[in-house]
Amino acid sequence: MAVGFYIMAKVAVTDGMAKEAVLMLREAGHEVNLLRSQEELVDGFDAVVIRSATKMTAEVIASVPSLRLIGRAGVGVDNIDLDAATSAGILVCNTPGSSTQSVVELTIGHLLASVRHISTADRDLRKGEWTKKTLRGTELFGKNIGFIGFGRIAQGVGRVAKSLGMNLHAYDPYLPTEVAVEQQCELHENVEDVFRKCTHIAVHCNLTKETHHLVNSHTLSLMPSVGADGIECGNHLVSCARGGIVNEDDVLQALENGTLRSCALDVFESEPETTHGLLQHPNFHGTPHIGAATYEAQARIGLEMANLLIDFFNGVTPQSVVNKSVIS
């Protein structure tokens, strides 16, 4: 379905964009404006490209009535008021596949760092301490890993985890059963069963009203501390999904009382996060929302977004429309 035709569009970019993507848009005849701050987003722009830092609230959307498309360079759209955008007839599109491999690899990195005390060992060495005798870890091999959400990224993590000898479990009410069977993953009917079964949990769902603080004191308390192979391995949590799914206060309490042996987060409920008590706990390590921060992913995201915009302004509906009711 055609959604409009423009000889030239005025595009705002609020959180940066790959140079190759900017060049592609300009060569296609569009005006690209790299804004220094969200406050520079004013009426007159036909499209805006954002990442996670820009918040497209109802007020912001209303202040730019010329907008026809909001492009989310990345996956999550919880920083966009979808209802407001839909009411205004604005398409919201993301780039769901471009950062998959980067997030998969970071998740595996966090898992390995957790069970082998890599961050702790590094901190100790920097303090001049040789703590070899106290840093005995556990293997991922033979353990159950539970996925909260089993979409594209989780399936990628699952393939790597499977190659390491882990057993896959998942809760995802939207996943076709045949996909789980194909991925050799045991699909559970409720989230609590996954926590009861697994010593390692990886969060990969979207942030919604239903998933807000889904990982909390109750669900964490259900986890076993003994692996499927009979080894006392403790419980481990990693999330490279969206901040707010994990209740960070509850996680800190779980680390302090021993319910969790480790936690690794790339995302936080309030960002940038530099003061939460989690950051000072020795069994926590984190990264500042860098799941998609690889040169490869950023190049793919930029080019996918540029192609998406070019298609849109040539009258072609992008395939990654999030609020499909706008075009129905």
C-alpha positions as CSV (number, residue, x, y, z in Angstrom):
1,M,0.0,0.0,0.0
2,A,1.3,3.5,-0.8
3,V,1.6,5.8,2.1
4,G,2.6,9.0,0.4
5,F,5.0,10.4,-2.2
6,Y,7.6,13.1,-1.7
7,I,10.1,14.5,-4.2
8,M,12.2,15.5,-1.2
9,A,11.7,14.9,2.5
10,K,13.2,16.8,5.4
11,V,14.6,14.2,7.9
12,A,15.7,14.9,11.4
13,V,18.2,12.6,13.1
14,T,18.4,13.1,16.9
15,D,20.8,10.4,18.2
16,G,23.3,10.0,15.4
17,M,23.4,8.0,12.2
18,A,26.1,6.2,10.2
19,K,27.7,8.4,7.7
20,E,27.0,6.0,4.9
21,A,23.3,6.1,5.7
22,V,23.2,9.9,5.8
23,L,25.0,10.0,2.4
24,M,22.5,7.5,0.9
25,L,19.6,9.6,2.0
26,R,21.1,12.8,0.6
27,E,22.0,11.1,-2.7
28,A,18.4,10.1,-2.9
29,G,17.4,13.7,-2.8
30,H,16.4,14.1,0.9
31,E,17.5,16.7,3.4
32,V,19.1,15.2,6.4
33,N,19.5,17.3,9.6
34,L,21.7,16.0,12.4
35,L,20.3,17.6,15.5
36,R,22.4,18.4,18.5
37,S,19.5,17.8,20.9
38,Q,15.9,16.6,20.9
39,E,14.8,20.2,21.6
40,E,15.7,21.1,18.0
41,L,13.0,18.8,16.7
42,V,10.4,21.3,15.5
43,D,7.5,21.4,13.1
44,G,8.6,21.1,9.4
45,F,10.3,17.7,9.5
46,D,8.6,14.9,7.6
47,A,10.5,12.1,9.4
48,V,12.6,11.7,12.5
49,V,15.2,9.0,13.2
50,I,15.8,8.2,16.9
51,R,17.5,5.7,19.1
52,S,16.8,5.0,22.8
53,A,17.8,8.4,24.1
54,T,15.1,10.5,22.4
55,K,11.6,10.3,24.0
56,M,8.8,10.7,21.5
57,T,6.1,11.5,24.0
58,A,2.6,12.6,23.1
59,E,3.6,16.2,23.7
60,V,6.7,15.9,21.5
61,I,4.6,14.2,18.7
62,A,1.9,16.9,18.9
63,S,4.6,19.6,18.6
64,V,5.7,18.3,15.2
65,P,2.4,18.0,13.2
66,S,4.4,17.7,9.9
67,L,5.8,14.3,10.9
68,R,4.8,11.3,8.8
69,L,7.2,8.7,10.0
70,I,9.2,8.0,13.2
71,G,12.1,5.7,12.5
72,R,13.5,3.8,15.5
73,A,17.1,2.9,14.7
74,G,17.0,-0.3,16.8
75,V,14.4,-2.6,18.1
76,G,12.6,-1.4,21.3
77,V,9.9,1.3,20.8
78,D,9.0,1.8,24.5
79,N,10.4,5.4,24.2
80,I,7.7,6.2,21.6
81,D,4.0,6.9,22.5
82,L,2.6,4.5,19.9
83,D,-1.0,5.6,20.7
84,A,-0.2,9.2,20.1
85,A,1.7,8.4,16.9
86,T,-1.1,6.2,15.6
87,S,-3.8,8.9,16.4
88,A,-1.7,11.4,14.5
89,G,-1.4,9.1,11.5
90,I,2.3,8.7,11.9
91,L,4.0,5.4,11.0
92,V,6.4,4.0,13.5
93,C,9.1,1.7,12.1
94,N,12.1,0.0,13.6
95,T,15.1,-2.0,12.4
96,P,14.5,-5.4,14.2
97,G,17.2,-7.5,12.5
98,S,20.2,-5.3,12.3
99,S,21.5,-5.5,15.8
100,T,20.6,-9.2,16.5
101,Q,24.1,-10.6,16.2
102,S,25.7,-7.9,18.4
103,V,23.2,-8.4,21.2
104,V,23.5,-12.2,20.9
105,E,27.3,-11.9,21.4
106,L,27.1,-9.5,24.3
107,T,24.6,-11.7,26.1
108,I,26.9,-14.7,25.7
109,G,29.8,-12.5,26.9
110,H,27.9,-11.5,30.0
111,L,26.9,-15.2,30.7
112,L,30.6,-16.3,30.5
113,A,31.8,-13.4,32.5
114,S,29.3,-14.2,35.2
115,V,30.0,-17.9,35.7
116,R,33.8,-17.5,35.4
117,H,34.2,-14.3,37.5
118,I,35.9,-12.4,34.7
119,S,34.9,-9.0,35.9
120,T,35.7,-9.8,39.6
121,A,39.1,-11.2,38.6
122,D,39.9,-8.1,36.6
123,R,38.9,-5.8,39.5
124,D,41.0,-7.8,41.9
125,L,44.1,-7.7,39.7
126,R,43.7,-3.9,39.3
127,K,43.8,-3.7,43.1
128,G,47.0,-5.7,43.2
129,E,45.2,-8.9,44.5
130,W,45.9,-12.4,43.2
131,T,42.6,-14.1,44.1
132,K,43.1,-17.4,42.1
133,K,42.0,-19.6,45.0
134,T,38.7,-17.8,45.6
135,L,37.5,-17.5,42.0
136,R,36.3,-21.0,41.3
137,G,33.6,-20.8,38.7
138,T,31.1,-23.1,37.0
139,E,30.6,-24.3,33.5
140,L,27.6,-23.5,31.3
141,F,27.7,-27.0,29.9
142,G,25.0,-29.2,31.3
143,K,23.0,-26.4,32.8
144,N,19.4,-25.2,32.0
145,I,19.1,-21.7,30.6
146,G,15.6,-20.1,30.6
147,F,14.6,-17.4,28.1
148,I,12.0,-14.9,29.0
149,G,10.9,-14.2,25.4
150,F,12.2,-16.4,22.6
151,G,12.3,-14.2,19.6
152,R,15.1,-13.5,17.1
153,I,17.8,-12.5,19.6
154,A,16.9,-15.2,22.2
155,Q,17.0,-17.9,19.5
156,G,20.5,-16.7,18.5
157,V,21.7,-16.9,22.1
158,G,20.0,-20.3,22.3
159,R,22.0,-21.7,19.3
160,V,25.2,-20.6,21.0
161,A,24.1,-21.9,24.4
162,K,23.1,-25.2,22.8
163,S,26.6,-25.5,21.2
164,L,28.0,-25.0,24.7
165,G,26.0,-27.9,26.0
166,M,23.1,-26.0,27.7
167,N,19.5,-27.2,27.8
168,L,17.0,-24.6,26.4
169,H,13.8,-23.6,28.1
170,A,11.6,-20.6,27.4
171,Y,8.4,-18.7,28.2
172,D,6.9,-16.8,25.2
173,P,3.1,-16.8,24.8
174,Y,3.4,-15.5,21.3
175,L,5.9,-18.1,20.0
176,P,4.5,-20.8,17.6
177,T,5.2,-24.2,19.1
178,E,6.9,-25.4,16.0
179,V,9.6,-22.8,16.4
180,A,10.5,-24.0,19.8
181,V,10.6,-27.6,18.5
182,E,12.8,-26.6,15.7
183,Q,15.2,-24.8,18.1
184,Q,15.2,-27.8,20.5
185,C,13.8,-25.6,23.2
186,E,11.2,-26.7,25.8
187,L,8.4,-24.1,25.8
188,H,6.6,-23.5,29.2
189,E,3.0,-22.3,29.7
190,N,3.9,-19.8,32.4
191,V,6.9,-17.8,33.4
192,E,7.2,-19.3,36.9
193,D,7.9,-22.7,35.5
194,V,10.9,-21.4,33.6
195,F,12.4,-19.9,36.8
196,R,11.7,-23.2,38.7
197,K,13.5,-25.2,36.0
198,C,16.6,-23.0,35.3
199,T,19.7,-21.9,37.1
200,H,20.5,-19.4,34.3
201,I,17.9,-16.8,33.1
202,A,18.3,-14.6,30.0
203,V,15.7,-11.8,29.4
204,H,14.8,-11.1,25.8
205,C,11.2,-9.8,25.9
206,N,9.7,-6.4,25.2
207,L,8.9,-3.9,27.9
208,T,5.1,-3.8,28.3
209,K,2.7,-3.4,31.2
210,E,2.7,-7.2,31.5
211,T,6.5,-7.6,31.6
212,H,7.3,-4.6,33.8
213,H,9.2,-6.0,36.8
214,L,8.5,-9.5,35.6
215,V,11.8,-10.5,37.1
216,N,11.4,-9.8,40.8
217,S,11.9,-11.3,44.3
218,H,9.2,-13.9,43.8
219,T,10.3,-15.2,40.4
220,L,14.0,-15.2,41.5
221,S,13.1,-17.2,44.6
222,L,11.8,-20.0,42.5
223,M,15.1,-20.8,40.9
224,P,17.1,-23.9,41.9
225,S,20.7,-23.5,42.9
226,V,21.8,-26.9,41.6
227,G,22.2,-27.4,37.9
228,A,20.6,-30.1,35.8
229,D,24.0,-31.8,35.9
230,G,23.8,-32.0,39.7
231,I,26.5,-29.3,40.3
232,E,25.9,-26.5,42.8
233,C,26.3,-23.6,40.4
234,G,24.1,-20.9,42.0
235,N,21.6,-18.8,40.0
236,H,22.6,-16.3,37.3
237,L,20.6,-13.6,35.6
238,V,21.5,-11.6,32.4
239,S,19.4,-9.0,30.6
240,C,20.3,-7.1,27.4
241,A,16.6,-6.5,26.6
242,R,14.9,-3.3,28.0
243,G,15.3,-1.6,31.4
244,G,12.3,-2.0,33.6
245,I,11.7,-5.7,33.0
246,V,14.1,-6.5,35.8
247,N,13.2,-5.1,39.3
248,E,16.7,-3.8,40.1
249,D,16.0,-3.3,43.8
250,D,14.8,-6.9,44.1
251,V,17.9,-8.1,42.2
252,L,20.2,-6.3,44.6
253,Q,18.4,-7.9,47.6
254,A,18.7,-11.3,45.9
255,L,22.4,-10.8,45.4
256,E,22.8,-9.8,49.0
257,N,20.8,-12.7,50.5
258,G,22.4,-15.3,48.1
259,T,19.3,-16.0,46.0
260,L,21.3,-14.9,43.0
261,R,25.0,-15.7,42.6
262,S,25.4,-13.2,39.8
263,C,23.6,-10.6,37.7
264,A,24.7,-8.8,34.5
265,L,22.7,-6.0,33.0
266,D,23.1,-4.0,29.8
267,V,19.9,-2.0,30.4
268,F,18.5,-0.2,33.3
269,E,15.1,1.2,34.3
270,S,16.5,4.7,34.5
271,E,19.2,5.6,32.1
272,P,21.9,6.8,32.3
273,E,22.3,4.8,35.6
274,T,25.4,5.5,37.7
275,T,24.2,5.5,41.3
276,H,22.1,2.3,42.0
277,G,23.5,0.1,44.7
278,L,23.7,-2.8,42.2
279,L,26.8,-1.1,40.7
280,Q,28.7,-1.5,43.9
281,H,27.9,-5.2,44.5
282,P,30.8,-7.5,43.8
283,N,28.6,-10.1,42.1
284,F,27.1,-7.6,39.6
285,H,28.6,-6.4,36.4
286,G,27.1,-4.2,33.8
287,T,27.4,-2.3,30.6
288,P,25.9,1.0,29.6
289,H,23.3,-0.1,27.0
290,I,25.8,-1.2,24.4
291,G,24.0,-4.2,23.0
292,A,23.9,-2.7,19.5
293,A,27.1,-0.7,19.9
294,T,29.3,-2.5,17.3
295,Y,30.6,-1.0,14.1
296,E,28.9,-3.8,12.2
297,A,25.4,-3.3,13.8
298,Q,25.5,0.4,13.5
299,A,26.3,0.1,9.8
300,R,23.5,-2.3,9.2
301,I,21.0,-0.2,11.3
302,G,21.9,3.0,9.4
303,L,21.6,1.4,6.0
304,E,18.3,-0.4,6.9
305,M,16.9,2.8,8.1
306,A,18.0,4.8,5.1
307,N,16.4,2.2,2.7
308,L,13.3,2.2,4.8
309,L,13.0,6.0,4.5
310,I,13.7,6.0,0.8
311,D,11.0,3.4,0.3
312,F,8.5,5.3,2.4
313,F,9.0,8.6,0.5
314,N,8.7,6.7,-2.8
315,G,5.3,5.5,-1.7
316,V,6.2,2.0,-0.5
317,T,5.1,0.9,3.0
318,P,8.1,-0.3,5.0
319,Q,7.8,-3.9,6.2
320,S,8.8,-3.1,9.8
321,V,5.8,-0.9,10.6
322,V,5.0,-1.3,14.3
323,N,1.6,0.4,14.4
324,K,0.0,-1.3,11.4
325,S,-3.4,0.2,12.1
326,V,-2.2,3.4,10.5
327,I,-2.0,1.7,7.1
328,S,-5.1,-0.5,7.4
